Amino acid sequence: MPKTLSIIIPCYNEEDTILELIRRVERADVGEVRKQLVIVDDGSTDSTAELLRTKAAQHTLLIGEKNQGKGAAIRRGLEAVTGDIVIIQDADLEYNPDNYAALIAPILAGKTPVVYGSRERNAQNRLHSGMTYYAGGKFLSAVTNLLYGSEITDEPTCYKVFDAALLKSLPLQCTGFEFCPEVTARVLRRDIVIEEVPIDYFPRKKNEGKKIRWRDGIEAVWTLIRYRFAREV
């Protein structure tokens, strides 16, 4: 029986990109693997939710009444996942769904249950959202490797891919952008090696709608430290 890839798309105020992003996800070639789109609107105040309702008959659509954060949206979406593999997809156009086939290949081959898409491993990625974002990503990857003995190059990447059963087994507590460091920490604490695959990256800047802020970076570092020594993983 063909495997199913569940794509969780958390979104908040992405009226300019959401329909184009969905079109790109729909047409992404993943061979014989089926696709399930789980789209979670996190209390958007623009027309995002209205636009998404045009896709309700085709995909799993969850509409939130108030903004709770990316982590909360992912956790809600995970409850609706029916596939064998799960990937996280931001609702902007920074990441390329054409990379899905390469990202899921190691899991399909039974090599690993976790794959991260690394922007750093693709030499053609020469643009960044800004030096602060770039340096922050490098720093978080270094902190992760120092704390957990890993060798990943892009900890805060959006493209995180999991065996669905593994992801559902993690007792995630995140509500915001700390989803990334929390899930990374919990996976590494279970002695699971994260495989990285080069991906494309088309960054946008703060004035174009990028939402992550310096406070999220501080919270990410604290999350990595906290879960390094937590009892439950």
Backbone as CSV, one residue per row, in Angstrom:
resi,resn,N_x,N_y,N_z,CA_x,CA_y,CA_z,C_x,C_y,C_z
1,MET,0.846,-1.193,0.000,0.000,0.000,0.000,0.888,1.253,0.000
2,PRO,0.560,2.256,-0.841,1.383,3.468,-0.884,1.391,4.206,0.448
3,LYS,2.522,4.804,0.769,2.633,5.612,1.965,1.921,6.954,1.747
4,THR,1.586,7.609,2.856,0.970,8.937,2.783,1.830,9.946,3.509
5,LEU,2.088,11.067,2.856,2.817,12.190,3.446,1.810,13.222,3.921
6,SER,1.782,13.464,5.227,0.908,14.505,5.779,1.693,15.794,5.909
7,ILE,1.187,16.855,5.324,1.861,18.149,5.304,1.091,19.105,6.202
8,ILE,1.662,19.437,7.341,1.018,20.380,8.257,1.431,21.796,7.871
9,ILE,0.451,22.637,7.578,0.722,24.015,7.156,0.096,24.973,8.175
10,PRO,0.863,25.418,9.172,0.344,26.425,10.098,0.412,27.795,9.431
11,CYS,-0.604,28.598,9.595,-0.558,29.915,8.939,-1.239,30.978,9.792
12,TYR,-0.707,32.168,9.679,-1.268,33.320,10.380,-1.031,34.561,9.534
13,ASN,-2.114,35.166,9.057,-2.045,36.380,8.240,-1.107,36.220,7.041
14,GLU,-1.430,35.234,6.203,-0.628,34.980,5.007,-1.498,35.057,3.748
15,GLU,-2.359,36.067,3.680,-3.283,36.175,2.561,-2.579,36.349,1.212
16,ASP,-1.371,36.892,1.219,-0.661,37.141,-0.038,-0.007,35.890,-0.612
17,THR,0.183,34.867,0.199,0.948,33.704,-0.257,0.226,32.375,-0.104
18,ILE,-0.795,32.279,0.725,-1.321,30.972,1.112,-1.861,30.152,-0.058
19,LEU,-2.605,30.749,-0.967,-3.161,29.964,-2.066,-2.082,29.498,-3.030
20,GLU,-1.093,30.352,-3.287,0.014,29.939,-4.155,0.820,28.831,-3.493
21,LEU,1.015,28.949,-2.191,1.750,27.892,-1.469,1.005,26.569,-1.577
22,ILE,-0.298,26.584,-1.380,-1.081,25.352,-1.482,-0.977,24.761,-2.882
23,ARG,-1.026,25.620,-3.907,-0.892,25.128,-5.285,0.449,24.425,-5.478
24,ARG,1.503,25.009,-4.918,2.831,24.398,-5.062,2.923,23.072,-4.334
25,VAL,2.291,22.991,-3.171,2.285,21.739,-2.419,1.487,20.679,-3.170
26,GLU,0.353,21.073,-3.738,-0.497,20.130,-4.470,0.241,19.515,-5.660
27,ARG,1.036,20.332,-6.342,1.696,19.821,-7.544,3.082,19.233,-7.296
28,ALA,3.564,19.279,-6.072,4.871,18.716,-5.749,4.885,17.216,-6.054
29,ASP,5.894,16.761,-6.752,6.006,15.367,-7.164,6.636,14.538,-6.045
30,VAL,5.876,13.613,-5.481,6.408,12.710,-4.450,6.234,11.253,-4.880
31,GLY,6.230,11.027,-6.187,6.127,9.680,-6.711,4.793,9.042,-6.376
32,GLU,4.839,7.804,-5.884,3.615,7.078,-5.566,3.076,7.407,-4.181
33,VAL,3.776,8.246,-3.449,3.331,8.623,-2.107,2.120,9.548,-2.206
34,ARG,1.130,9.279,-1.400,-0.052,10.144,-1.367,0.215,11.361,-0.503
35,LYS,-0.592,12.392,-0.657,-0.433,13.606,0.143,-1.719,13.941,0.885
36,GLN,-1.557,14.313,2.144,-2.653,14.844,2.950,-2.241,16.242,3.406
37,LEU,-2.983,17.245,3.029,-2.703,18.610,3.471,-3.548,18.920,4.696
38,VAL,-2.880,19.261,5.798,-3.558,19.670,7.025,-3.214,21.140,7.239
39,ILE,-4.175,22.018,6.964,-3.931,23.455,6.998,-4.573,24.035,8.248
40,VAL,-3.761,24.692,9.072,-4.249,25.209,10.349,-4.137,26.727,10.355
41,ASP,-5.265,27.399,10.308,-5.252,28.862,10.426,-5.231,29.233,11.914
42,ASP,-4.219,29.980,12.299,-4.005,30.286,13.712,-4.600,31.643,14.086
43,GLY,-5.907,31.789,13.826,-6.604,33.017,14.203,-6.228,34.222,13.378
44,SER,-6.075,34.051,12.084,-5.703,35.178,11.207,-6.727,36.305,11.290
45,THR,-6.207,37.524,11.186,-7.083,38.701,11.217,-7.239,39.327,9.837
46,ASP,-6.570,38.764,8.840,-6.738,39.242,7.469,-7.674,38.268,6.746
47,SER,-7.568,38.133,5.451,-8.497,37.276,4.701,-7.994,35.840,4.532
48,THR,-6.949,35.460,5.266,-6.392,34.110,5.111,-7.442,33.026,5.315
49,ALA,-8.182,33.086,6.416,-9.177,32.055,6.708,-10.244,31.986,5.623
50,GLU,-10.669,33.137,5.139,-11.685,33.173,4.080,-11.167,32.503,2.814
51,LEU,-9.912,32.779,2.466,-9.306,32.158,1.289,-9.185,30.646,1.481
52,LEU,-8.837,30.233,2.664,-8.672,28.811,2.940,-9.979,28.043,2.823
53,ARG,-11.071,28.677,3.130,-12.360,27.980,3.069,-12.685,27.524,1.649
54,THR,-12.055,28.124,0.657,-12.252,27.680,-0.724,-11.577,26.331,-0.968
55,LYS,-10.720,25.912,-0.035,-10.008,24.641,-0.160,-10.547,23.580,0.808
56,ALA,-11.574,23.916,1.547,-12.073,23.029,2.605,-12.543,21.674,2.081
57,ALA,-13.061,21.649,0.870,-13.566,20.398,0.324,-12.447,19.470,-0.142
58,GLN,-11.270,20.029,-0.348,-10.152,19.245,-0.889,-9.159,18.801,0.176
59,HIS,-9.053,19.572,1.253,-8.019,19.310,2.241,-8.582,19.414,3.658
60,THR,-7.794,18.935,4.630,-8.176,19.063,6.032,-7.897,20.488,6.484
61,LEU,-8.941,21.203,6.880,-8.826,22.614,7.242,-9.283,22.830,8.681
62,LEU,-8.409,23.419,9.481,-8.720,23.728,10.872,-8.598,25.236,11.070
63,ILE,-9.668,25.878,11.497,-9.689,27.334,11.686,-9.713,27.653,13.173
64,GLY,-8.732,28.417,13.633,-8.675,28.823,15.031,-9.308,30.188,15.230
65,GLU,-9.935,30.396,16.375,-10.602,31.668,16.643,-9.633,32.751,17.099
66,LYS,-8.514,32.353,17.706,-7.534,33.345,18.142,-6.131,32.820,17.933
67,ASN,-5.207,33.747,17.787,-3.810,33.399,17.548,-3.193,32.791,18.806
68,GLN,-2.651,31.571,18.674,-2.020,30.890,19.796,-0.543,30.614,19.574
69,GLY,-0.096,30.658,18.330,1.309,30.440,18.039,1.541,29.248,17.123
70,LYS,2.710,29.242,16.483,3.029,28.198,15.513,3.025,26.818,16.150
71,GLY,3.621,26.689,17.322,3.680,25.395,17.977,2.304,24.843,18.284
72,ALA,1.418,25.698,18.775,0.056,25.274,19.076,-0.664,24.834,17.802
73,ALA,-0.425,25.549,16.694,-1.056,25.193,15.426,-0.550,23.841,14.927
74,ILE,0.747,23.593,15.060,1.310,22.313,14.631,0.752,21.174,15.478
75,ARG,0.678,21.389,16.773,0.142,20.343,17.653,-1.315,20.044,17.319
76,ARG,-2.081,21.068,17.014,-3.478,20.853,16.630,-3.550,20.106,15.303
77,GLY,-2.697,20.490,14.377,-2.675,19.811,13.088,-2.272,18.357,13.205
78,LEU,-1.355,18.073,14.121,-0.881,16.707,14.299,-2.012,15.771,14.709
79,GLU,-2.983,16.304,15.408,-4.131,15.483,15.820,-4.959,15.017,14.620
80,ALA,-4.862,15.751,13.516,-5.635,15.396,12.326,-4.825,14.606,11.306
81,VAL,-3.567,14.365,11.586,-2.692,13.652,10.659,-3.088,12.186,10.557
82,THR,-3.189,11.690,9.337,-3.486,10.278,9.100,-2.373,9.585,8.329
83,GLY,-1.340,10.326,7.941,-0.280,9.768,7.116,0.797,9.040,7.887
84,ASP,1.754,8.485,7.128,2.873,7.730,7.688,4.070,8.622,7.972
85,ILE,4.167,9.717,7.229,5.270,10.665,7.345,4.670,12.055,7.490
86,VAL,5.308,12.900,8.303,4.813,14.260,8.525,5.912,15.258,8.194
87,ILE,5.560,16.299,7.473,6.479,17.403,7.212,5.800,18.702,7.608
88,ILE,6.593,19.637,8.120,6.081,20.961,8.467,6.366,21.908,7.309
89,GLN,5.353,22.644,6.886,5.477,23.577,5.760,4.973,24.950,6.161
90,ASP,5.851,25.948,6.157,5.412,27.315,6.423,4.500,27.790,5.308
91,ALA,3.648,28.767,5.624,2.640,29.232,4.669,3.137,30.325,3.742
92,ASP,4.385,30.762,3.937,4.954,31.731,3.004,5.605,30.958,1.858
93,LEU,6.432,31.632,1.071,7.048,30.974,-0.088,8.561,30.858,0.070
94,GLU,9.038,30.814,1.319,10.479,30.725,1.556,11.021,29.326,1.231
95,TYR,10.181,28.307,1.402,10.630,26.934,1.218,9.926,26.291,0.030
96,ASN,10.646,25.418,-0.663,10.197,24.885,-1.939,9.649,23.456,-1.807
97,PRO,8.352,23.252,-1.994,7.773,21.908,-1.904,8.358,20.915,-2.904
98,ASP,9.035,21.401,-3.937,9.682,20.479,-4.867,10.794,19.685,-4.188
99,ASN,11.189,20.093,-2.988,12.204,19.361,-2.223,11.632,18.163,-1.457
100,TYR,10.316,17.988,-1.456,9.691,16.930,-0.660,10.261,15.544,-0.986
101,ALA,10.408,15.235,-2.260,10.840,13.889,-2.656,12.186,13.541,-2.017
102,ALA,13.123,14.485,-2.049,14.440,14.250,-1.457,14.349,14.156,0.064
103,LEU,13.457,14.929,0.661,13.333,14.963,2.117,12.746,13.669,2.688
104,ILE,11.806,13.079,1.986,11.171,11.875,2.518,11.910,10.604,2.123
105,ALA,12.830,10.697,1.161,13.521,9.505,0.658,14.234,8.707,1.752
106,PRO,14.998,9.351,2.676,15.677,8.559,3.715,14.719,7.830,4.645
107,ILE,13.545,8.420,4.901,12.559,7.759,5.762,11.919,6.594,5.018
108,LEU,11.581,6.796,3.756,11.005,5.716,2.957,11.965,4.541,2.831
109,ALA,13.267,4.855,2.802,14.283,3.809,2.665,14.601,3.126,3.991
110,GLY,14.017,3.616,5.079,14.245,3.014,6.382,15.575,3.390,7.010
111,LYS,16.206,4.459,6.522,17.513,4.855,7.034,17.412,5.626,8.341
112,THR,16.344,6.366,8.513,16.187,7.235,9.679,14.725,7.620,9.836
113,PRO,14.266,7.940,11.042,12.892,8.404,11.213,12.771,9.926,11.203
114,VAL,13.904,10.644,11.086,13.870,12.109,11.146,14.831,12.704,10.114
115,VAL,14.320,13.626,9.303,15.139,14.321,8.307,14.889,15.816,8.424
116,TYR,15.961,16.596,8.412,15.838,18.050,8.375,16.332,18.558,7.017
117,GLY,15.631,19.531,6.475,16.090,20.180,5.262,17.074,21.276,5.622
118,SER,18.295,21.180,5.153,19.335,22.145,5.518,19.562,23.183,4.433
119,ARG,19.351,24.425,4.796,19.661,25.532,3.896,21.158,25.691,3.741
120,GLU,21.895,25.318,4.774,23.347,25.468,4.771,24.025,24.486,3.821
121,ARG,23.423,23.357,3.576,24.044,22.330,2.738,23.802,22.555,1.258
122,ASN,23.067,23.588,0.908,22.859,23.937,-0.500,23.661,25.198,-0.812
123,ALA,24.763,25.034,-1.530,25.667,26.148,-1.818,25.020,27.223,-2.689
124,GLN,23.921,26.882,-3.350,23.245,27.867,-4.209,22.412,28.865,-3.411
125,ASN,22.180,28.573,-2.127,21.439,29.509,-1.281,22.382,30.623,-0.828
126,ARG,22.302,31.751,-1.465,23.215,32.855,-1.156,22.522,34.036,-0.470
127,LEU,21.196,33.980,-0.405,20.448,35.072,0.201,19.933,34.669,1.578
128,HIS,19.774,35.672,2.452,19.256,35.441,3.795,18.283,36.571,4.129
129,SER,17.453,36.337,5.136,16.499,37.368,5.542,17.186,38.577,6.155
130,GLY,18.430,38.415,6.522,19.210,39.477,7.146,20.304,38.837,7.971
131,MET,21.357,39.595,8.264,22.484,39.045,8.998,22.085,38.543,10.384
132,THR,21.125,39.236,11.030,20.704,38.809,12.359,20.066,37.425,12.307
133,TYR,19.195,37.206,11.320,18.558,35.900,11.174,19.589,34.826,10.846
134,TYR,20.515,35.151,9.959,21.528,34.172,9.544,22.419,33.788,10.722
135,ALA,22.921,34.812,11.429,23.791,34.548,12.572,23.040,33.796,13.667
136,GLY,21.762,34.146,13.860,20.961,33.469,14.868,20.799,31.992,14.573
137,GLY,20.581,31.667,13.308,20.444,30.269,12.918,21.730,29.490,13.125
138,LYS,22.844,30.098,12.775,24.143,29.449,12.978,24.393,29.226,14.463
139,PHE,24.038,30.222,15.269,24.258,30.124,16.712,23.411,29.010,17.319
140,LEU,22.143,28.951,16.936,21.263,27.911,17.476,21.745,26.513,17.085
141,SER,22.243,26.366,15.873,22.779,25.071,15.450,24.000,24.709,16.276
142,ALA,24.861,25.698,16.541,26.061,25.449,17.340,25.702,25.066,18.778
143,VAL,24.731,25.770,19.354,24.290,25.461,20.718,23.714,24.046,20.774
144,THR,22.912,23.684,19.770,22.341,22.345,19.710,23.438,21.288,19.686
145,ASN,24.421,21.482,18.831,25.501,20.499,18.704,26.327,20.406,19.975
146,LEU,26.529,21.540,20.631,27.295,21.550,21.871,26.557,20.795,22.978
147,LEU,25.261,21.040,23.094,24.474,20.434,24.170,24.177,18.959,23.941
148,TYR,23.974,18.578,22.688,23.470,17.233,22.406,24.454,16.345,21.651
149,GLY,25.627,16.882,21.310,26.608,16.074,20.604,26.200,15.732,19.186
150,SER,25.337,16.537,18.598,24.868,16.307,17.230,25.782,17.026,16.241
151,GLU,25.476,16.885,14.960,26.279,17.528,13.916,25.394,18.170,12.866
152,ILE,24.265,18.728,13.294,23.356,19.337,12.327,23.805,20.752,11.980
153,THR,23.475,21.182,10.774,23.912,22.490,10.288,22.809,23.531,10.290
154,ASP,21.547,23.096,10.441,20.429,24.038,10.313,19.292,23.644,11.251
155,GLU,19.494,23.891,12.550,18.477,23.519,13.542,17.150,24.231,13.328
156,PRO,17.129,25.567,13.044,15.836,26.254,12.955,15.128,26.140,11.599
157,THR,15.568,25.222,10.753,14.909,25.049,9.462,13.425,24.740,9.626
158,CYS,12.633,25.219,8.702,11.200,24.874,8.705,11.006,23.413,8.337
159,TYR,11.752,22.943,7.343,11.530,21.592,6.832,12.078,20.541,7.790
160,LYS,11.208,20.109,8.679,11.473,19.016,9.588,10.501,17.892,9.227
161,VAL,11.041,16.693,8.989,10.254,15.579,8.494,10.383,14.412,9.470
162,PHE,9.272,13.767,9.779,9.264,12.735,10.812,8.459,11.520,10.403
163,ASP,8.879,10.369,10.897,7.978,9.235,10.939,6.804,9.659,11.820
164,ALA,5.596,9.512,11.330,4.429,10.053,12.033,4.272,9.468,13.434
165,ALA,4.514,8.171,13.581,4.356,7.538,14.893,5.343,8.122,15.896
166,LEU,6.552,8.395,15.451,7.543,8.993,16.341,7.104,10.384,16.777
167,LEU,6.711,11.222,15.835,6.318,12.586,16.175,5.138,12.596,17.140
168,LYS,4.179,11.717,16.915,3.010,11.660,17.796,3.369,11.156,19.192
169,SER,4.479,10.457,19.310,4.888,9.936,20.606,5.603,10.973,21.467
170,LEU,5.989,12.100,20.877,6.699,13.134,21.626,5.691,13.987,22.404
171,PRO,5.876,14.171,23.700,4.938,14.963,24.506,5.181,16.466,24.356
172,LEU,4.926,16.982,23.174,5.229,18.385,22.872,4.406,19.336,23.735
173,GLN,5.061,20.402,24.186,4.415,21.417,25.017,4.409,22.791,24.351
174,CYS,5.062,22.929,23.227,5.283,24.229,22.586,3.976,24.899,22.170
175,THR,4.009,26.224,22.163,2.903,27.014,21.635,3.365,27.937,20.515
176,GLY,4.601,28.407,20.568,5.100,29.355,19.584,6.207,28.779,18.721
177,PHE,7.191,29.638,18.404,8.289,29.214,17.553,9.235,28.239,18.258
178,GLU,9.045,28.035,19.546,9.898,27.081,20.253,9.598,25.635,19.860
179,PHE,8.651,25.432,18.943,8.452,24.088,18.402,9.764,23.515,17.887
180,CYS,10.519,24.312,17.129,11.749,23.806,16.506,12.760,23.291,17.531
181,PRO,13.186,24.109,18.503,14.151,23.578,19.467,13.582,22.466,20.349
182,GLU,12.290,22.528,20.665,11.740,21.473,21.510,11.740,20.128,20.794
183,VAL,11.268,20.103,19.568,11.203,18.823,18.869,12.607,18.306,18.582
184,THR,13.532,19.222,18.293,14.921,18.819,18.069,15.502,18.199,19.335
185,ALA,15.287,18.868,20.451,15.813,18.378,21.724,15.240,17.009,22.075
186,ARG,13.945,16.850,21.911,13.319,15.581,22.286,13.817,14.438,21.393
187,VAL,13.986,14.707,20.115,14.493,13.680,19.190,15.923,13.292,19.558
188,LEU,16.774,14.292,19.788,18.172,14.004,20.094,18.330,13.324,21.450
189,ARG,17.474,13.676,22.406,17.532,13.019,23.707,17.180,11.525,23.593
190,ARG,16.491,11.157,22.543,16.171,9.737,22.315,17.258,9.047,21.494
191,ASP,18.380,9.746,21.312,19.530,9.189,20.584,19.197,8.862,19.133
192,ILE,18.328,9.656,18.546,17.993,9.508,17.133,18.874,10.459,16.332
193,VAL,19.547,9.922,15.325,20.393,10.746,14.477,19.524,11.452,13.435
194,ILE,19.639,12.772,13.375,18.878,13.563,12.403,19.679,13.652,11.108
195,GLU,19.116,13.130,10.035,19.780,13.233,8.736,19.383,14.549,8.076
196,GLU,20.323,15.180,7.393,20.044,16.446,6.709,20.116,16.272,5.198
197,VAL,19.220,16.978,4.516,19.151,16.981,3.063,19.203,18.436,2.592
198,PRO,20.010,18.761,1.588,20.051,20.146,1.081,18.696,20.571,0.526
199,ILE,18.302,21.815,0.813,17.030,22.334,0.303,17.218,23.730,-0.277
200,ASP,16.248,24.153,-1.054,16.225,25.518,-1.594,15.710,26.472,-0.531
201,TYR,16.085,27.745,-0.661,15.605,28.742,0.291,15.460,30.086,-0.409
202,PHE,14.273,30.691,-0.271,13.970,31.984,-0.882,13.477,32.923,0.219
203,PRO,14.406,33.532,0.964,14.042,34.270,2.189,13.242,35.537,1.935
204,ARG,12.398,35.857,2.909,11.737,37.153,2.916,12.205,37.915,4.144
205,LYS,12.027,39.208,4.105,12.510,40.060,5.184,11.365,40.458,6.116
206,LYS,11.714,41.123,7.189,10.730,41.516,8.197,9.616,42.349,7.587
207,ASN,9.981,43.288,6.694,8.959,44.147,6.101,8.109,43.429,5.056
208,GLU,8.458,42.174,4.762,7.679,41.372,3.832,6.804,40.352,4.567
209,GLY,6.833,40.419,5.894,5.950,39.551,6.667,6.630,38.527,7.540
210,LYS,7.960,38.487,7.570,8.649,37.518,8.426,8.322,37.820,9.880
211,LYS,7.919,36.798,10.625,7.331,37.035,11.944,8.266,36.743,13.114
212,ILE,9.270,35.912,12.924,10.124,35.548,14.047,10.960,36.752,14.490
213,ARG,11.155,36.901,15.814,11.848,38.067,16.370,12.974,37.610,17.289
214,TRP,13.790,38.569,17.736,14.953,38.234,18.560,14.547,37.532,19.860
215,ARG,13.374,37.881,20.380,12.906,37.223,21.609,12.712,35.726,21.390
216,ASP,12.312,35.356,20.174,12.131,33.946,19.868,13.467,33.210,19.883
217,GLY,14.538,33.911,19.519,15.863,33.318,19.563,16.288,33.022,20.988
218,ILE,16.012,33.950,21.877,16.342,33.739,23.293,15.557,32.567,23.852
219,GLU,14.270,32.501,23.505,13.438,31.396,23.977,13.930,30.066,23.415
220,ALA,14.439,30.085,22.171,14.945,28.862,21.560,16.149,28.324,22.323
221,VAL,17.061,29.218,22.696,18.244,28.800,23.455,17.817,28.211,24.801
222,TRP,16.900,28.895,25.479,16.431,28.403,26.768,15.751,27.036,26.628
223,THR,14.988,26.864,25.554,14.306,25.592,25.325,15.316,24.465,25.118
224,LEU,16.363,24.730,24.351,17.395,23.722,24.132,18.075,23.333,25.443
225,ILE,18.351,24.319,26.276,18.996,24.048,27.568,18.051,23.274,28.485
226,ARG,16.797,23.736,28.542,15.825,23.131,29.458,15.589,21.656,29.148
227,TYR,15.405,21.328,27.860,15.113,19.947,27.512,16.354,19.056,27.514
228,ARG,17.523,19.673,27.510,18.735,18.860,27.631,18.770,18.145,28.981
229,PHE,18.191,18.771,29.995,18.254,18.217,31.334,16.874,17.792,31.869
230,ALA,15.869,17.851,31.024,14.521,17.446,31.455,14.458,15.943,31.643
231,ARG,13.596,15.494,32.557,13.460,14.059,32.797,12.657,13.379,31.693
232,GLU,11.557,14.027,31.301,10.656,13.426,30.327,10.984,13.918,28.923
233,VAL,11.261,12.999,28.013,11.535,13.366,26.632,10.725,12.495,25.665
